[in-house]
Amino acid sequence: MIDENLTTSNPILEAKSLNRTFGGLVAVNNVSFTVNKNEIFGLIGPNGAGKTTLFNMITGLIEPSSGQMFYQGEEISFLRPHLIAKAGIARTFQNIRLFGDLSALENVTIARHIHTKSGFIRGILGLPPAPSEEIRNKQKALELLDLVGLSDRAFEKARNFPYGDQRRLEIARALALEPQVLLLDEPAAGMNPSEKNQLSEFIRELRSQFNLTVILIEHHVPLVMGLCDRIAVLNFGKLIALGDPAQVRTNPAVIEAYLGSD
Amino acid sequence: MDITLFVQQFLNGLSIGSIYAIFALGYTLIFSILGIINFAHGALFTLGAYFTYALMGEAFGLNGLLANAALPVKLPFALALILGSALAGLVGVAVERIAFRPLRRKRADSLLTVVSSLGVALVIVNLIQYLVGAENYTFPGNTYGNLPAAINFGTAEKPIPIRTVQVVIFGVSVVILTILTYFINRTKYGKAMKAVAEDPITASLLGINTDGFIVLTFFISSFLAGLAGTLVASSVSIPGPYFGIAFGLKGLAVIVLGGLGSIPGAVLGGVVIGLIEAFVPADYSAYKDAFAFGILFIMLLVRPQGLLGRRFVQKV
């Protein structure tokens, strides 16, 4: 059921027997998988299958009850979120979490915090080279806004953006961290069919332009099937299938648990 | 009211108000980042005054463990003020470690943290009493060097004397407010702090060390408390370990009036309450606090979010 040929080529992220329980509920149950560099990796499964819990473990928001998570060969299971972000893993949220009262530009520049080199005292006093760095960060942020098609609205408050634009803004903000791995939690939620098509193309572009590894949670099955190199299927916290779209599509356990009921 | 008296009371009110403002800002900073009122803030106010007093090389009195003890240094007031406030800031950092962080880690209800901060406040107050007794301490007469006791803001014929202490308090408060505003709005660290205040989880995923910024916030907040405590004590005296408790309640009135979590609100609220108190007629000055809290009461009925507060946002 698990394709052994693809799992060892060039791993960037590796989950080993991950478990997470909340009280009596087992949210993630003995899940192991490897994500390869430059891959677009899909994570699908019915609601409550443990997909977001898995994202929360990868990004350090919750610790695994047991098992390990490796990133570029280093264990990150118990690393705090800001250090994981610094190491190169960025994410977006299922329910968008922008800083609503800040402008689009400010939302993106905040994520440049870790790339601002000026020391503490200089940073506090606003002494050079902090201002020049600030200008560089702003430029970088504007480029990213341009990339997601929002540069003409850089100074508008994030909360005033329509839903789809907020999703794009969240992606721009995540990219501002200059990540190696980008986690997208239901990026197509709330988008219309033509926007969904554009999104697939956009995610592919991001991968090649930034040399990214993308892991995405998505409910829209055609999008996942068309976009992902490999797909992991979770059901009730367990990994029930892992492989390329064709393999997953024909897997009886998947049809039973997920696709059949869709 | 006679115009010179009016101006005099106005300037005095502004001075008192400015000290309320920087004190209340300490509450506001922690509230905006954690959604919790730090009830140890008043105790840190008291501590700041004692630290500065000690750093100036003044001796403690007859009671307490440290009776007649004095530090071998005699720092000038300005330096002792900064160091004493910084020490209060460090105690604030310890308070965060002891009373806030463990409960935050366990995701405890914020009411529990409020109670725990109140407990720390009482421990600090009792420790002070244990160490240096409950007597009144007055800052040395030369605290403000050779400055005259009062400055005339009027003319020779119509003098409007203001105590030098009040002028210094106002000046220091304005400088601190300016630095703080610049820090929060213009620097990388201030911006990150705002991000932590708005959404700590997202901030951490953007590479911002949220715990680090919470510690920094406690330091700044407690520094402000210590500074305010010292300035007030240098104007009157340190009446005893419970000094900061009443002031702490006044600070609560200020932030509720100005708007919980609003930095400009804390400043405006402080100045408004300072001015109201200054214009309470002398015959009723014993009831100043009642006036301040009366205003607060009316405010809560008419505009519960405070003067500059946003609509109520439930913080977790």
Interface residues (C-beta under 8 A of the other chain):
Chain A: T59 G60 L61 R80 P81 H82 A85 K86 A90 R91 F93 R97 L98 F99 G100 D101 L102 E106 T109 I110 A111 H113 I114 T116 S118 F120 G123 I124 L125 G126 A130 E134 R173 L177
Chain B: Y182 F183 R186 T187 K188 Y189 K191 A192 K194 A195 E198 D199 I201 T202 A203 S204 L205 L206 G207 I208 N209 T210 D211
